[in-house]
Amino acid sequence: MAAAERNRIVIVGGGAAGMTAAIVAARQGAAVTVIERMARVGKKLLATGNGRCNLTNTNQCIDRYHGANPRFVQGAFDQFDVKQTLSFFEELGIEPVFEEGGHVYPASGQASSVLDVLRYEMEQLGVEVICDKRISGIEKGRKGFRCVCSDTGEYPADRVIIAAGGKSAPNLGSNGSGFKLAERLGHTVKTPFPALVQIRLDAPFLKRLSGIRIQGRAECRIDDVVTGSERGELLFADYGISGIPILQLSRPVSEYAGTGRKLSLHLDLFPDSTQKEAAERIARRVAHNPRKTLEMSFVGLMHKRLIGVILQQAGFEDSRSACGNLSRQEIHRLAMRMKDWPLRCTGVQSWMFSQVTAGGVDVDEVDPRTMESKIVPGAYFAGEVLDIDGDCGGYNLQWAWSSGWVAGMNAAG
Ligand SMILES: Cc1cc2nc3c(=O)[nH]c(=O)nc-3n(C[C@H](O)[C@H](O)[C@H](O)COP(=O)(O)OP(=O)(O)OC[C@H]3O[C@@H](n4cnc5c(N)ncnc54)[C@H](O)[C@@H]3O)c2cc1C
């Protein structure tokens, strides 16, 4: 096809969604240009899955997605689901490894290999990739679009795909500029807030616990109503608490922080035992060596630095008294604190530490079957810039691949 006849597509953002859209559109014969504000494309991809890239999850379902209208994701998943995503990557050379919980990683164990194959494919297809350029405005004229750069230059296009991400981890590229571009085109942006992020706590003992890791269950409550419960490794830090279960629970804490609502986490340090069983366990330890100090009697059962804090939280000020002095009632009080330890949340860590952005371009203004704007025909959206965020575990990248695929296919169409 002569260059002049080809559909010219400019993609704003060379992240997971933008690169997928570029490959799909170029395969359809479009002349594709990706404009990326960082020095190279896919910087965030390299950081995913702790450098291993949890590229999808086989336990896909709508319940894993959030936003004002999570059902919006179905339009893209109907066209490009997990199976098709895995075939797409296998064709590019990525062999998948399936792990517990449906997590899928590349067999190489390297996020860089996912980026390498995407970049290679874009190169093979003749996709023009321009880095170190930030699009600051998109103007619609009679004959298509003008994508204006922040410094010099502009790029004409028949169609544009905005795949500029959200506001999370701005050091890796996405700084909210996609929201501004969308607003200037007339779109509504639902107020963004950080999700999948560490939770800040108000407690005097955080410095003492900072750095320790424990296994347990955490339950999140907003105004005493349970919003979720997750089990796994919990990490204490001087600001509060972290770990995968905490990231999963963080969304409502982030949403309601600063609104006057009561935000709390309740930790269960013995999730495999009932409160009665925990009390019996303590009673057995006490009976075995009643002359041990209270503090010493729990060494070997829980992290040493946690013992003094838990005793204090259960109302035992003198941890050096003999454990044999504990009454049945006191043993039950201790067991209760170990099974239900309430912590007051004050909010979440900043954008810099969040893995994903909640909020974004209102999906009611976008066609779920094509990702095309209902307000500005010819403009498309893909990925985290939209008001869709997923749980931890491969769900966010799956959204980026699926929405990128649909946007690329339809923009080229
Ligand atoms: C540390 C970390 C680990 C994660 N791990 C996982 C994981 O293992 N599995 C998972 O599913 N999800 C993970 N996520 C989330 C996942 O990476 C994102 O949801 C996904 O990358 C979003 O893709 P995107 O293409 O929409 O946006 P992004 O990847 O953010 O890409 C947007 C791109 O647009 C560029 N850009 C922005 N504005 C402009 C502009 N005006 N002009 C030009 N370019 C612009 C940015 O520089 C960026 O490169 C992780 C996130 C983080 C931060």
The ligand as an ORCA input file, in Angstrom:
! r2SCAN-3c Opt
* xyz 0 1
  C       6.439     -1.619     40.468
  C       5.253     -2.106     39.676
  C       5.076     -3.478     39.518
  C       3.959     -3.940     38.807
  N       3.831     -5.286     38.599
  C       2.787     -5.754     37.884
  C       2.679     -7.137     37.572
  O       3.569     -7.933     37.864
  N       1.555     -7.545     36.905
  C       0.565     -6.684     36.505
  O      -0.424     -7.111     35.919
  N       0.685     -5.344     36.729
  C       1.766     -4.865     37.383
  N       1.893     -3.517     37.586
  C       0.890     -2.606     36.972
  C       1.158     -2.513     35.456
  O       2.533     -2.337     35.240
  C       0.393     -1.335     34.825
  O      -0.970     -1.427     35.109
  C       0.590     -1.335     33.300
  O       1.960     -1.233     32.972
  C      -0.172     -0.183     32.646
  O       0.167     -0.135     31.297
  P      -0.122      1.182     30.426
  O       0.494      0.940     29.113
  O      -1.555      1.516     30.495
  O       0.630      2.353     31.198
  P       2.195      2.555     31.475
  O       2.904      1.261     31.550
  O       2.277      3.460     32.632
  O       2.711      3.279     30.162
  C       2.356      4.597     29.835
  C       3.505      5.208     29.057
  O       3.093      6.476     28.549
  C       4.172      7.384     28.657
  N       3.601      8.736     28.668
  C       2.812      9.282     29.617
  N       2.416     10.509     29.260
  C       2.972     10.756     28.040
  C       2.923     11.866     27.146
  N       2.224     12.967     27.418
  N       3.627     11.793     25.988
  C       4.341     10.664     25.692
  N       4.426      9.594     26.500
  C       3.725      9.636     27.655
  C       4.837      6.973     29.943
  O       6.171      7.429     30.004
  C       4.711      5.457     29.923
  O       5.835      4.850     29.322
  C       3.010     -3.015     38.282
  C       3.218     -1.651     38.440
  C       4.326     -1.185     39.129
  C       4.532      0.301     39.280
*
